[in-house]
Protein backbone atom coordinates (compact mmCIF):
# COMPACT_ATOMS: atom_id res chain seq x y z
CA UNK A 1 0.00 0.00 0.00
CA UNK A 2 2.88 2.39 0.79
CA UNK A 3 4.41 1.79 -2.61
CA UNK A 4 1.09 2.39 -4.32
CA UNK A 5 0.63 5.64 -2.43
CA UNK A 6 3.94 6.99 -3.69
CA UNK A 7 2.98 6.22 -7.29
CA UNK A 8 -0.34 8.09 -7.21
CA UNK A 9 0.05 11.66 -8.55
CA UNK A 10 -0.75 14.56 -6.23
CA UNK A 11 -3.55 16.86 -7.32
CA UNK A 12 -2.56 20.52 -7.23
CA UNK A 13 -4.92 23.39 -8.00
CA UNK A 14 -2.86 26.59 -8.46
CA UNK A 15 -5.76 28.95 -7.73
CA UNK A 16 -6.04 27.63 -4.16
CA UNK A 17 -2.40 28.53 -3.48
CA UNK A 18 -2.87 32.01 -4.93
CA UNK A 19 -5.98 32.56 -2.85
CA UNK A 20 -4.20 31.40 0.31
CA UNK A 21 -1.32 33.81 -0.33
CA UNK A 22 -3.73 36.68 -0.93
CA UNK A 23 -5.76 35.88 2.19
CA UNK A 24 -2.60 35.75 4.33
CA UNK A 25 -1.53 39.19 3.03
CA UNK A 26 -4.96 40.64 3.80
CA UNK A 27 -4.90 39.17 7.32
CA UNK A 28 -1.36 40.47 7.95
CA UNK A 29 -2.44 43.95 6.86
CA UNK A 30 -5.42 43.91 9.23
CA UNK A 31 -3.29 42.61 12.13
CA UNK A 32 -0.66 45.32 11.54
CA UNK A 33 -2.97 48.29 10.88
CA UNK A 34 -5.97 47.33 13.06
CA UNK A 35 -8.40 48.04 10.25
CA UNK A 36 -9.97 46.22 7.35
CA UNK A 37 -7.69 45.52 4.42
CA UNK A 38 -8.54 47.53 1.28
CA UNK A 39 -10.57 45.85 -1.44
CA UNK A 40 -11.22 46.91 -5.00
CA UNK A 41 -14.77 46.95 -6.29
CA UNK A 42 -14.12 43.81 -8.31
CA UNK A 43 -12.59 41.99 -5.32
CA UNK A 44 -15.49 42.96 -3.06
CA UNK A 45 -18.08 41.82 -5.61
CA UNK A 46 -16.35 38.48 -6.19
CA UNK A 47 -15.97 37.85 -2.45
CA UNK A 48 -19.65 38.58 -1.90
CA UNK A 49 -20.59 36.16 -4.68
CA UNK A 50 -18.31 33.50 -3.19
CA UNK A 51 -19.84 34.04 0.25
CA UNK A 52 -23.37 33.71 -1.15
CA UNK A 53 -22.34 30.52 -2.94
CA UNK A 54 -21.00 29.03 0.28
CA UNK A 55 -24.19 30.01 2.11
CA UNK A 56 -26.33 28.36 -0.55
CA UNK A 57 -24.31 25.16 -0.27
CA UNK A 58 -24.79 24.91 3.50
CA UNK A 59 -27.97 23.15 4.56
CA UNK A 60 -30.05 24.87 7.29
CA UNK A 61 -30.18 23.29 10.71
CA UNK A 62 -33.35 22.14 12.45
CA UNK A 63 -35.78 24.86 13.49
CA UNK A 64 -36.09 25.41 17.27
CA UNK A 65 -39.34 24.37 18.93
CA UNK A 66 -41.60 27.37 19.59
CA UNK A 67 -44.34 25.67 21.61
CA UNK A 68 -47.94 26.82 21.66
CA UNK A 69 -47.41 30.27 23.22
CA UNK A 70 -48.06 33.44 21.21
CA UNK A 71 -44.67 35.02 21.93
CA UNK A 72 -45.26 38.04 19.69
CA UNK A 73 -48.54 38.89 21.39
CA UNK A 74 -47.02 38.36 24.84
CA UNK A 75 -44.13 40.72 24.06
CA UNK A 76 -46.56 43.37 22.79
CA UNK A 77 -48.59 43.03 26.00
CA UNK A 78 -45.43 43.58 28.02
CA UNK A 79 -44.44 46.68 26.05
CA UNK A 80 -47.95 48.15 26.31
CA UNK A 81 -47.90 47.56 30.09
CA UNK A 82 -44.36 48.93 30.55
CA UNK A 83 -43.64 51.68 27.98
CA UNK A 84 -40.21 53.25 28.39
CA UNK A 85 -41.25 56.50 26.70
CA UNK A 86 -44.43 57.83 25.03
CA UNK A 87 -45.13 56.41 21.60
CA UNK A 88 -42.68 53.50 21.91
CA UNK A 89 -43.32 50.52 19.66
CA UNK A 90 -41.64 47.19 19.10
CA UNK A 91 -39.80 47.12 15.80
CA UNK A 92 -38.93 43.75 14.30
CA UNK A 93 -36.31 43.60 11.56
CA UNK A 94 -36.09 40.78 9.05
CA UNK A 95 -33.26 39.20 7.11
CA UNK A 96 -33.71 37.03 4.05
CA UNK A 97 -31.33 34.06 4.09
CA UNK A 98 -30.49 32.61 0.64
CA UNK A 99 -30.94 28.87 0.69
CA UNK A 100 -31.82 25.98 -1.61
CA UNK A 101 -34.55 25.19 -2.60
CA UNK A 102 -36.27 28.29 -1.11
CA UNK A 103 -35.24 31.35 0.86
CA UNK A 104 -35.41 31.31 4.65
CA UNK A 105 -35.84 34.07 7.22
CA UNK A 106 -34.30 35.46 10.37
CA UNK A 107 -35.89 38.11 12.55
CA UNK A 108 -34.65 40.32 15.39
CA UNK A 109 -36.30 42.58 17.91
CA UNK A 110 -34.68 45.24 20.10
CA UNK A 111 -35.64 46.17 23.67
CA UNK A 112 -34.84 49.41 25.46
CA UNK A 113 -34.24 47.37 28.61
CA UNK A 114 -31.36 45.53 26.90
CA UNK A 115 -29.51 48.68 25.79
CA UNK A 116 -27.97 48.05 22.35
CA UNK A 117 -28.60 44.29 22.29
CA UNK A 118 -31.14 42.58 20.04
CA UNK A 119 -32.81 39.20 20.16
CA UNK A 120 -31.89 36.54 19.31
CA UNK A 121 -28.30 37.05 20.41
CA UNK A 122 -25.78 36.06 17.74
CA UNK A 123 -22.70 35.93 19.95
CA UNK A 124 -22.81 32.15 19.83
CA UNK A 125 -23.06 32.11 16.03
CA UNK A 126 -25.69 32.92 13.45
CA UNK A 127 -29.25 32.54 14.78
CA UNK A 128 -31.39 29.78 13.26
CA UNK A 129 -33.38 30.49 10.12
CA UNK A 130 -37.00 29.58 9.44
CA UNK A 131 -39.07 28.72 6.41
CA UNK A 132 -41.80 31.19 7.46
CA UNK A 133 -41.47 34.81 8.48
CA UNK A 134 -43.98 34.36 11.28
CA UNK A 135 -41.94 31.57 12.87
CA UNK A 136 -38.80 33.72 12.68
CA UNK A 137 -40.62 36.56 14.47
CA UNK A 138 -42.04 34.18 17.05
CA UNK A 139 -38.52 32.94 17.82
CA UNK A 140 -37.18 36.50 18.17
CA UNK A 141 -40.04 37.40 20.52
CA UNK A 142 -39.51 34.17 22.48
CA UNK A 143 -35.82 35.03 23.03
CA UNK A 144 -36.77 38.54 24.19
CA UNK A 145 -39.41 37.23 26.61
CA UNK A 146 -36.99 34.67 28.05
CA UNK A 147 -34.40 37.43 28.61
CA UNK A 148 -36.96 39.67 30.35
CA UNK A 149 -37.94 36.82 32.65
CA UNK A 150 -34.31 35.99 33.42
CA UNK A 151 -33.74 39.64 34.38
CA UNK A 152 -36.81 39.52 36.67
CA UNK A 153 -38.49 42.19 34.55
CA UNK A 154 -41.41 39.99 33.53
CA UNK A 155 -43.27 37.31 35.52
CA UNK A 156 -43.57 33.78 34.21
CA UNK A 157 -47.40 33.87 34.23
CA UNK A 158 -48.18 37.25 32.67
CA UNK A 159 -46.71 40.69 32.05
CA UNK A 160 -47.22 42.41 35.44
CA UNK A 161 -45.78 41.69 38.85
CA UNK A 162 -47.81 42.35 42.03
CA UNK A 163 -48.11 46.07 42.73
CA UNK A 164 -45.71 46.15 45.68
CA UNK A 165 -43.03 44.31 43.71
CA UNK A 166 -43.44 46.68 40.75
CA UNK A 167 -42.93 49.72 42.98
CA UNK A 168 -39.78 48.21 44.46
CA UNK A 169 -38.38 47.45 40.99
CA UNK A 170 -39.18 50.93 39.72
CA UNK A 171 -37.30 52.51 42.63
CA UNK A 172 -34.24 50.43 41.81
CA UNK A 173 -34.26 50.47 38.00
CA UNK A 174 -35.92 53.73 36.94
CA UNK A 175 -34.80 57.22 38.07
CA UNK A 176 -37.72 59.42 39.20
CA UNK A 177 -39.09 61.91 36.71
CA UNK A 178 -40.37 65.32 37.82
CA UNK A 179 -43.24 65.17 35.31
CA UNK A 180 -45.19 62.15 34.08
CA UNK A 181 -45.25 61.31 30.39
CA UNK A 182 -48.95 62.25 30.14
CA UNK A 183 -48.54 65.67 31.70
CA UNK A 184 -45.44 66.34 29.61
CA UNK A 185 -47.52 65.91 26.48
CA UNK A 186 -50.71 67.60 27.66
CA UNK A 187 -49.38 70.54 29.68
CA UNK A 188 -48.52 73.69 27.70
CA UNK A 189 -45.77 74.43 30.26
CA UNK A 190 -43.86 71.22 29.56
CA UNK A 191 -40.39 72.07 28.15
CA UNK A 192 -40.86 69.76 25.18
CA UNK A 193 -39.28 70.86 21.88
CA UNK A 194 -42.24 69.35 20.01
CA UNK A 195 -45.27 68.56 22.23
CA UNK A 196 -47.55 68.33 19.20
CA UNK A 197 -45.39 65.60 17.74
CA UNK A 198 -45.50 63.60 20.99
CA UNK A 199 -49.26 63.97 21.30
CA UNK A 200 -49.76 62.93 17.68
CA UNK A 201 -47.48 59.95 18.19
CA UNK A 202 -49.49 58.74 21.17
CA UNK A 203 -52.78 59.24 19.30
CA UNK A 204 -51.55 57.38 16.24
CA UNK A 205 -50.25 54.54 18.39
CA UNK A 206 -53.70 54.17 19.97
CA UNK A 207 -55.29 54.21 16.53
CA UNK A 208 -52.93 51.49 15.27
CA UNK A 209 -54.03 49.18 18.07
CA UNK A 210 -57.45 48.87 16.39
CA UNK A 211 -58.04 46.32 13.56
CA UNK A 212 -56.35 47.30 10.32
CA UNK A 213 -58.58 49.23 7.92
CA UNK A 214 -56.10 50.33 5.29
CA UNK A 215 -57.14 47.78 2.67
CA UNK A 216 -58.95 49.00 -0.42
CA UNK A 217 -62.77 48.68 -0.16
CA UNK A 218 -63.16 47.86 -3.85
CA UNK A 219 -64.65 44.45 -4.55
CA UNK A 220 -62.94 42.05 -6.97
CA UNK A 221 -64.57 41.54 -10.33
CA UNK A 222 -64.28 37.75 -10.46
CA UNK A 223 -64.70 34.89 -7.95
CA UNK A 224 -61.02 34.00 -8.31
CA UNK A 225 -60.02 37.59 -7.57
CA UNK A 226 -62.39 37.64 -4.60
CA UNK A 227 -60.76 34.51 -3.19
CA UNK A 228 -57.30 36.01 -3.67
CA UNK A 229 -58.34 39.20 -1.90
CA UNK A 230 -59.80 37.21 1.00
CA UNK A 231 -56.57 35.20 1.34
CA UNK A 232 -54.45 38.36 1.45
CA UNK A 233 -56.66 40.26 3.91
CA UNK A 234 -55.11 40.27 7.46
CA UNK A 235 -57.27 38.89 10.25
CA UNK A 236 -58.49 40.92 13.20
CA UNK A 237 -55.97 39.19 15.46
CA UNK A 238 -53.03 40.74 13.61
CA UNK A 239 -50.79 42.67 15.98
CA UNK A 240 -49.67 46.16 14.88
CA UNK A 241 -46.06 45.24 14.20
CA UNK A 242 -44.33 47.55 11.71
CA UNK A 243 -41.93 45.41 9.77
CA UNK A 244 -39.84 45.59 6.74
CA UNK A 245 -41.57 43.13 4.37
CA UNK A 246 -39.66 40.74 2.13
CA UNK A 247 -40.61 39.20 -1.18
CA UNK A 248 -44.34 38.69 -1.76
CA UNK A 249 -45.90 36.38 -4.36
CA UNK A 250 -49.54 36.33 -5.52
CA UNK A 251 -52.01 35.16 -2.90
CA UNK A 252 -53.65 31.76 -3.41
CA UNK A 253 -57.19 31.60 -4.71
CA UNK A 254 -59.87 29.21 -3.49
CA UNK A 255 -58.64 26.55 -5.90
CA UNK A 256 -55.12 26.70 -4.44
CA UNK A 257 -53.53 28.43 -7.45
CA UNK A 258 -52.38 31.98 -8.11
CA UNK A 259 -53.50 32.45 -11.71
CA UNK A 260 -49.96 31.70 -12.94
CA UNK A 261 -48.80 28.11 -13.40
CA UNK A 262 -46.31 26.65 -10.92
CA UNK A 263 -46.24 29.72 -8.66
CA UNK A 264 -44.78 29.38 -5.16
CA UNK A 265 -47.07 29.76 -2.18
CA UNK A 266 -46.59 32.93 -0.19
CA UNK A 267 -44.35 32.78 2.92
CA UNK A 268 -46.84 35.16 4.60
CA UNK A 269 -49.46 33.52 6.80
CA UNK A 270 -53.06 34.70 6.71
CA UNK A 271 -52.64 36.62 9.98
CA UNK A 272 -49.60 38.59 8.83
CA UNK A 273 -49.94 42.15 7.59
CA UNK A 274 -49.31 42.95 3.95
CA UNK A 275 -46.70 45.46 2.79
CA UNK A 276 -49.41 47.90 1.69
CA UNK A 277 -50.92 47.78 5.19
CA UNK A 278 -47.49 48.44 6.71
CA UNK A 279 -46.96 51.42 4.38
CA UNK A 280 -50.29 52.91 5.44
CA UNK A 281 -49.53 52.31 9.14
CA UNK A 282 -46.02 53.77 8.88
CA UNK A 283 -47.32 56.86 7.09
CA UNK A 284 -49.90 57.31 9.84
CA UNK A 285 -47.17 57.09 12.51
CA UNK A 286 -45.09 59.63 10.58
CA UNK A 287 -48.11 61.91 10.09
CA UNK A 288 -47.69 61.61 6.33
CA UNK A 289 -50.31 61.09 3.68
CA UNK A 290 -50.14 57.53 2.24
CA UNK A 291 -48.64 57.40 -1.25
CA UNK A 292 -50.66 57.23 -4.44
CA UNK A 293 -49.90 54.06 -6.38
CA UNK A 294 -49.51 54.91 -10.08
CA UNK A 295 -50.14 51.67 -12.00
CA UNK A 296 -50.25 51.06 -15.75
CA UNK A 297 -51.20 47.84 -17.54
CA UNK A 298 -49.05 46.64 -20.42
CA UNK A 299 -51.22 47.05 -23.55
CA UNK A 300 -49.40 44.19 -25.28
CA UNK A 301 -49.63 41.73 -22.38
CA UNK A 302 -52.88 41.89 -20.46
CA UNK A 303 -52.59 41.27 -16.75
CA UNK A 304 -49.01 42.60 -16.41
CA UNK A 305 -48.62 45.88 -14.56
CA UNK A 306 -45.85 48.42 -13.96
CA UNK A 307 -45.87 51.36 -11.61
CA UNK A 308 -44.46 53.43 -8.77
CA UNK A 309 -45.55 55.31 -5.65
CA UNK A 310 -46.02 59.06 -5.52
CA UNK A 311 -46.01 60.98 -2.23
CA UNK A 312 -47.76 64.29 -1.83
CA UNK A 313 -45.78 67.23 -0.51
CA UNK A 314 -45.19 66.96 3.24
CA UNK A 315 -44.48 70.29 4.96
CA UNK A 316 -41.77 69.92 7.57
CA UNK A 317 -40.39 66.63 6.24
CA UNK A 318 -36.68 66.83 5.42
CA UNK A 319 -35.55 65.55 2.04
CA UNK A 320 -33.35 62.93 3.74
CA UNK A 321 -36.46 61.28 5.19
CA UNK A 322 -38.27 60.93 1.88
CA UNK A 323 -38.00 57.65 -0.05
CA UNK A 324 -36.09 57.97 -3.34
CA UNK A 325 -38.19 58.60 -6.41
CA UNK A 326 -37.47 55.10 -7.74
CA UNK A 327 -38.12 53.30 -4.44
CA UNK A 328 -40.49 50.42 -5.06
CA UNK A 329 -40.77 50.92 -8.81
CA UNK A 330 -41.86 47.66 -10.46
CA UNK A 331 -42.02 46.43 -14.04
CA UNK A 332 -44.28 43.72 -15.49
CA UNK A 333 -45.74 42.31 -12.27
CA UNK A 334 -48.52 39.79 -12.90
CA UNK A 335 -51.68 41.28 -11.45
CA UNK A 336 -52.49 44.77 -10.27
CA UNK A 337 -52.62 43.73 -6.64
CA UNK A 338 -49.18 42.09 -6.79
CA UNK A 339 -47.73 45.18 -8.48
CA UNK A 340 -49.06 47.38 -5.67
CA UNK A 341 -47.68 44.95 -3.09
CA UNK A 342 -44.26 44.99 -4.75
CA UNK A 343 -44.18 48.78 -4.74
CA UNK A 344 -45.06 48.80 -1.05
CA UNK A 345 -42.23 46.36 -0.30
CA UNK A 346 -39.74 48.84 -1.68
CA UNK A 347 -41.16 51.67 0.43
CA UNK A 348 -41.33 49.90 3.81
CA UNK A 349 -37.55 49.97 4.61
CA UNK A 350 -37.32 53.73 3.97
CA UNK A 351 -40.44 54.53 5.99
CA UNK A 352 -39.29 52.27 8.85
CA UNK A 353 -35.95 54.12 8.99
CA UNK A 354 -37.76 57.47 9.03
CA UNK A 355 -39.93 56.26 11.93
CA UNK A 356 -36.89 54.96 13.80
CA UNK A 357 -35.18 58.35 13.37
CA UNK A 358 -38.23 60.07 14.85
CA UNK A 359 -38.35 57.64 17.78
CA UNK A 360 -34.64 58.26 18.35
CA UNK A 361 -35.40 61.97 18.65
CA UNK A 362 -38.03 61.17 21.28
CA UNK A 363 -35.58 58.92 23.15
CA UNK A 364 -33.02 61.71 23.19
CA UNK A 365 -35.59 64.16 24.48
CA UNK A 366 -36.65 61.94 27.37
CA UNK A 367 -33.04 61.07 28.19
CA UNK A 368 -32.39 64.77 28.90
CA UNK A 369 -35.26 65.06 31.38
VEXVO-393460 format. One line per field, with one value per residue (C-alpha): x, y, z; residue in three letters. Coordinates in nm, 3 decimals. Each point is the difference from the previous one (the first is absolute). Layout:
BEGIN
east X, ...
north Y, ...
up Z, ...
rest ala, ...
This chain:
BEGIN
east 0.000, 0.288, 0.153, -0.332, -0.046, 0.331, -0.096, -0.332, 0.039, -0.080, -0.280, 0.099, -0.236, 0.206, -0.290, -0.028, 0.364, -0.047, -0.311, 0.178, 0.288, -0.241, -0.203, 0.316, 0.107, -0.343, 0.006, 0.354, -0.108, -0.298, 0.213, 0.263, -0.231, -0.300, -0.243, -0.157, 0.228, -0.085, -0.203, -0.065, -0.355, 0.065, 0.153, -0.290, -0.259, 0.173, 0.038, -0.368, -0.094, 0.228, -0.153, -0.353, 0.103, 0.134, -0.319, -0.214, 0.202, -0.048, -0.318, -0.208, -0.013, -0.317, -0.243, -0.031, -0.325, -0.226, -0.274, -0.360, 0.053, -0.065, 0.339, -0.059, -0.328, 0.152, 0.289, -0.243, -0.203, 0.316, 0.099, -0.351, 0.005, 0.354, 0.072, 0.343, -0.104, -0.318, -0.070, 0.245, -0.064, 0.168, 0.184, 0.087, 0.262, 0.022, 0.283, -0.045, 0.238, 0.084, -0.045, -0.088, -0.273, -0.172, 0.103, -0.017, -0.043, 0.154, -0.159, 0.124, -0.165, 0.162, -0.096, 0.080, 0.060, 0.288, 0.185, 0.154, -0.063, -0.254, -0.167, 0.092, 0.359, 0.252, 0.308, -0.011, -0.025, -0.263, -0.356, -0.214, -0.199, -0.362, -0.207, -0.273, 0.033, -0.251, 0.204, 0.314, -0.182, -0.142, 0.352, 0.134, -0.286, 0.053, 0.369, -0.095, -0.264, 0.242, 0.259, -0.256, -0.098, 0.363, 0.057, -0.307, -0.168, -0.292, -0.186, -0.030, -0.383, -0.078, 0.147, -0.051, 0.144, -0.203, -0.030, 0.240, 0.268, -0.041, 0.051, 0.315, 0.140, -0.080, 0.188, 0.306, -0.002, -0.166, 0.112, -0.292, -0.137, -0.128, -0.287, -0.195, -0.006, -0.370, 0.041, 0.310, -0.208, -0.319, 0.133, 0.086, 0.275, 0.191, 0.347, -0.047, 0.158, -0.296, -0.303, -0.228, 0.216, -0.011, -0.376, -0.050, 0.228, -0.201, -0.329, 0.123, 0.130, -0.345, -0.159, 0.236, -0.110, -0.342, -0.059, 0.169, -0.223, 0.248, -0.104, -0.181, -0.382, -0.039, -0.149, 0.171, -0.163, 0.029, -0.042, 0.368, 0.100, -0.237, 0.163, 0.346, -0.104, -0.146, 0.323, 0.212, -0.221, 0.155, -0.216, -0.122, 0.252, 0.294, 0.224, 0.112, 0.361, 0.173, 0.240, 0.209, -0.173, 0.191, -0.095, -0.373, -0.156, -0.364, -0.247, -0.164, -0.354, -0.268, 0.123, 0.352, 0.159, 0.115, -0.112, 0.354, 0.116, 0.249, 0.007, 0.146, -0.229, 0.048, 0.224, -0.249, -0.262, -0.360, 0.042, 0.304, -0.034, 0.063, 0.261, -0.271, -0.151, 0.343, 0.053, -0.333, 0.076, 0.351, -0.130, -0.258, 0.273, 0.208, -0.302, 0.042, -0.262, 0.017, 0.150, -0.202, 0.076, 0.039, -0.063, -0.011, -0.095, 0.215, -0.217, 0.182, -0.023, -0.325, 0.029, 0.358, 0.039, 0.277, -0.002, 0.141, -0.109, -0.047, 0.001, -0.175, 0.198, 0.059, 0.071, 0.271, 0.138, 0.371, 0.113, 0.220, -0.311, -0.181, 0.027, 0.191, -0.210, 0.072, -0.065, -0.237, -0.028, -0.109, -0.016, -0.226, -0.146, -0.278, -0.316, -0.081, -0.013, 0.344, 0.145, -0.133, 0.138, 0.342, 0.008, -0.088, 0.283, 0.249, -0.142, -0.017, 0.378, 0.023, -0.312, 0.115, 0.334, -0.181, -0.217, 0.304, 0.171, -0.305, -0.012, 0.371, -0.076, -0.263, 0.245, 0.256, -0.257, -0.106, 0.361, 0.065, -0.287
north 0.000, 0.239, -0.060, 0.060, 0.325, 0.135, -0.077, 0.187, 0.357, 0.290, 0.230, 0.366, 0.287, 0.320, 0.236, -0.132, 0.090, 0.348, 0.055, -0.116, 0.241, 0.287, -0.080, -0.013, 0.344, 0.145, -0.147, 0.130, 0.348, -0.004, -0.130, 0.271, 0.297, -0.096, 0.071, -0.182, -0.070, 0.201, -0.168, 0.106, 0.004, -0.314, -0.182, 0.097, -0.114, -0.334, -0.063, 0.073, -0.242, -0.266, 0.054, -0.033, -0.319, -0.149, 0.098, -0.165, -0.320, -0.025, -0.176, 0.172, -0.158, -0.115, 0.272, 0.055, -0.104, 0.300, -0.170, 0.115, 0.345, 0.317, 0.158, 0.302, 0.085, -0.053, 0.236, 0.265, -0.034, 0.055, 0.310, 0.147, -0.059, 0.137, 0.275, 0.157, 0.325, 0.133, -0.142, -0.291, -0.298, -0.333, -0.007, -0.337, -0.015, -0.282, -0.158, -0.217, -0.297, -0.145, -0.374, -0.289, -0.079, 0.310, 0.306, -0.004, 0.276, 0.139, 0.265, 0.221, 0.226, 0.266, 0.093, 0.324, -0.204, -0.184, 0.315, -0.063, -0.376, -0.171, -0.338, -0.266, 0.051, -0.099, -0.013, -0.378, -0.004, 0.081, -0.038, -0.276, 0.071, -0.091, -0.086, 0.247, 0.362, -0.045, -0.279, 0.215, 0.284, -0.238, -0.124, 0.356, 0.090, -0.323, 0.086, 0.351, -0.131, -0.256, 0.276, 0.224, -0.285, -0.083, 0.365, -0.012, 0.267, -0.220, -0.268, -0.353, 0.009, 0.338, 0.344, 0.172, -0.072, 0.066, 0.372, 0.008, -0.184, 0.237, 0.304, -0.151, -0.076, 0.348, 0.158, -0.208, 0.004, 0.326, 0.349, 0.220, 0.249, 0.341, -0.015, -0.302, -0.084, 0.094, 0.342, 0.067, -0.043, 0.169, 0.294, 0.315, 0.074, -0.321, 0.085, -0.231, 0.110, -0.151, -0.079, -0.023, -0.273, -0.200, 0.037, -0.104, -0.298, -0.121, 0.050, -0.186, -0.284, -0.037, 0.004, -0.272, -0.231, -0.031, -0.255, 0.098, 0.193, 0.110, -0.255, 0.122, -0.032, -0.082, -0.341, -0.240, -0.051, -0.379, -0.286, -0.089, 0.359, 0.005, -0.313, 0.150, 0.319, -0.199, -0.201, 0.316, 0.190, 0.001, -0.138, 0.203, -0.173, 0.155, 0.193, 0.349, -0.092, 0.231, -0.214, 0.018, -0.246, -0.239, -0.154, -0.051, -0.231, -0.005, -0.117, -0.340, -0.016, -0.239, -0.266, 0.015, 0.173, 0.355, 0.047, -0.075, -0.359, -0.146, 0.307, -0.034, 0.038, 0.317, -0.015, 0.238, -0.164, 0.118, 0.192, 0.197, 0.356, 0.080, 0.251, 0.244, -0.012, 0.066, 0.298, 0.149, -0.060, 0.146, 0.309, 0.045, -0.022, 0.254, 0.228, -0.030, -0.052, -0.356, -0.013, -0.017, -0.317, 0.085, -0.324, -0.061, -0.322, -0.120, 0.041, -0.286, -0.246, 0.016, -0.062, 0.133, 0.328, 0.254, 0.294, 0.207, 0.188, 0.375, 0.192, 0.331, 0.294, -0.027, 0.333, -0.037, -0.329, 0.020, -0.128, -0.262, -0.165, -0.035, -0.328, 0.032, 0.063, -0.350, -0.180, -0.288, 0.050, -0.326, -0.123, -0.271, -0.141, -0.252, 0.149, 0.349, -0.104, -0.164, 0.309, 0.220, -0.243, 0.004, 0.379, 0.002, -0.244, 0.248, 0.283, -0.177, 0.007, 0.376, 0.080, -0.226, 0.185, 0.335, -0.121, -0.130, 0.339, 0.172, -0.243, 0.062, 0.371, -0.080, -0.225, 0.279, 0.245, -0.222, -0.087, 0.370, 0.029
up 0.000, 0.079, -0.340, -0.171, 0.189, -0.126, -0.360, 0.008, -0.134, 0.232, -0.109, 0.009, -0.077, -0.046, 0.073, 0.357, 0.068, -0.145, 0.208, 0.316, -0.064, -0.060, 0.312, 0.214, -0.130, 0.077, 0.352, 0.063, -0.109, 0.237, 0.290, -0.059, -0.066, 0.218, -0.281, -0.290, -0.293, -0.314, -0.272, -0.356, -0.129, -0.202, 0.299, 0.226, -0.255, -0.058, 0.374, 0.055, -0.278, 0.149, 0.344, -0.140, -0.179, 0.322, 0.183, -0.266, 0.028, 0.377, 0.106, 0.273, 0.342, 0.174, 0.104, 0.378, 0.166, 0.066, 0.202, 0.005, 0.156, -0.201, 0.072, -0.224, 0.170, 0.345, -0.078, -0.127, 0.321, 0.202, -0.197, 0.026, 0.378, 0.046, -0.257, 0.041, -0.169, -0.167, -0.343, 0.031, -0.225, -0.056, -0.330, -0.150, -0.274, -0.251, -0.194, -0.306, 0.004, -0.345, 0.005, -0.230, -0.099, 0.149, 0.197, 0.379, 0.257, 0.315, 0.218, 0.284, 0.252, 0.219, 0.357, 0.179, 0.315, -0.171, -0.111, -0.344, -0.006, -0.225, 0.012, -0.085, 0.110, -0.267, 0.221, -0.012, -0.380, -0.258, 0.133, -0.152, -0.314, -0.068, -0.303, 0.105, 0.102, 0.280, 0.159, -0.019, 0.179, 0.258, 0.077, 0.035, 0.235, 0.196, 0.055, 0.116, 0.242, 0.144, 0.056, 0.174, 0.230, 0.077, 0.096, 0.229, -0.212, -0.102, 0.199, -0.131, 0.002, -0.156, -0.062, 0.339, 0.341, 0.318, 0.070, 0.295, -0.197, -0.296, 0.223, 0.148, -0.347, -0.127, 0.291, -0.082, -0.381, -0.106, 0.113, 0.113, -0.249, 0.111, -0.251, -0.123, -0.369, -0.025, 0.156, -0.209, -0.313, 0.118, 0.202, -0.198, 0.256, -0.070, -0.141, -0.297, -0.330, -0.187, 0.222, -0.303, -0.146, 0.325, 0.031, -0.362, 0.051, 0.298, -0.187, -0.306, 0.215, 0.158, -0.344, -0.126, 0.280, -0.168, -0.283, -0.324, -0.240, -0.263, -0.262, -0.309, 0.026, -0.369, -0.070, -0.242, -0.336, -0.013, 0.251, -0.036, 0.074, 0.297, 0.141, -0.048, 0.177, 0.290, 0.034, 0.011, 0.246, 0.355, 0.279, 0.295, 0.226, -0.185, 0.237, -0.110, -0.068, -0.249, -0.194, -0.303, -0.237, -0.224, -0.331, -0.058, -0.260, -0.116, 0.262, -0.051, -0.130, 0.122, -0.241, 0.146, -0.301, -0.066, -0.360, -0.123, -0.046, 0.248, 0.226, 0.350, 0.298, 0.199, 0.311, 0.168, 0.220, -0.009, 0.327, -0.115, -0.124, -0.364, -0.116, -0.110, 0.350, 0.152, -0.233, 0.106, 0.370, -0.026, -0.179, 0.275, 0.267, -0.193, -0.049, -0.376, -0.265, -0.144, -0.349, -0.319, -0.194, -0.370, -0.192, -0.375, -0.179, -0.288, -0.313, -0.173, 0.290, 0.192, 0.371, 0.034, 0.185, 0.060, 0.235, 0.284, 0.312, 0.013, 0.329, 0.040, 0.132, 0.375, 0.172, 0.261, -0.133, -0.082, -0.338, 0.170, 0.145, -0.331, -0.193, -0.329, -0.307, -0.133, 0.330, -0.062, -0.375, -0.165, -0.358, -0.145, 0.322, -0.063, 0.145, 0.118, 0.363, -0.015, -0.169, 0.281, 0.258, -0.166, 0.001, 0.369, 0.075, -0.138, 0.211, 0.338, 0.080, -0.064, 0.202, 0.286, 0.014, 0.004, 0.290, 0.187, -0.043, 0.148, 0.293, 0.057, 0.030, 0.263, 0.187, 0.004, 0.129, 0.289, 0.082, 0.071, 0.248
rest unk, unk, unk, unk, unk, unk, unk, unk, unk, unk, unk, unk, unk, unk, unk, unk, unk, unk, unk, unk, unk, unk, unk, unk, unk, unk, unk, unk, unk, unk, unk, unk, unk, unk, unk, unk, unk, unk, unk, unk, unk, unk, unk, unk, unk, unk, unk, unk, unk, unk, unk, unk, unk, unk, unk, unk, unk, unk, unk, unk, unk, unk, unk, unk, unk, unk, unk, unk, unk, unk, unk, unk, unk, unk, unk, unk, unk, unk, unk, unk, unk, unk, unk, unk, unk, unk, unk, unk, unk, unk, unk, unk, unk, unk, unk, unk, unk, unk, unk, unk, unk, unk, unk, unk, unk, unk, unk, unk, unk, unk, unk, unk, unk, unk, unk, unk, unk, unk, unk, unk, unk, unk, unk, unk, unk, unk, unk, unk, unk, unk, unk, unk, unk, unk, unk, unk, unk, unk, unk, unk, unk, unk, unk, unk, unk, unk, unk, unk, unk, unk, unk, unk, unk, unk, unk, unk, unk, unk, unk, unk, unk, unk, unk, unk, unk, unk, unk, unk, unk, unk, unk, unk, unk, unk, unk, unk, unk, unk, unk, unk, unk, unk, unk, unk, unk, unk, unk, unk, unk, unk, unk, unk, unk, unk, unk, unk, unk, unk, unk, unk, unk, unk, unk, unk, unk, unk, unk, unk, unk, unk, unk, unk, unk, unk, unk, unk, unk, unk, unk, unk, unk, unk, unk, unk, unk, unk, unk, unk, unk, unk, unk, unk, unk, unk, unk, unk, unk, unk, unk, unk, unk, unk, unk, unk, unk, unk, unk, unk, unk, unk, unk, unk, unk, unk, unk, unk, unk, unk, unk, unk, unk, unk, unk, unk, unk, unk, unk, unk, unk, unk, unk, unk, unk, unk, unk, unk, unk, unk, unk, unk, unk, unk, unk, unk, unk, unk, unk, unk, unk, unk, unk, unk, unk, unk, unk, unk, unk, unk, unk, unk, unk, unk, unk, unk, unk, unk, unk, unk, unk, unk, unk, unk, unk, unk, unk, unk, unk, unk, unk, unk, unk, unk, unk, unk, unk, unk, unk, unk, unk, unk, unk, unk, unk, unk, unk, unk, unk, unk, unk, unk, unk, unk, unk, unk, unk, unk, unk, unk, unk, unk, unk, unk, unk, unk, unk, unk, unk, unk, unk, unk, unk, unk, unk, unk, unk, unk, unk, unk, unk
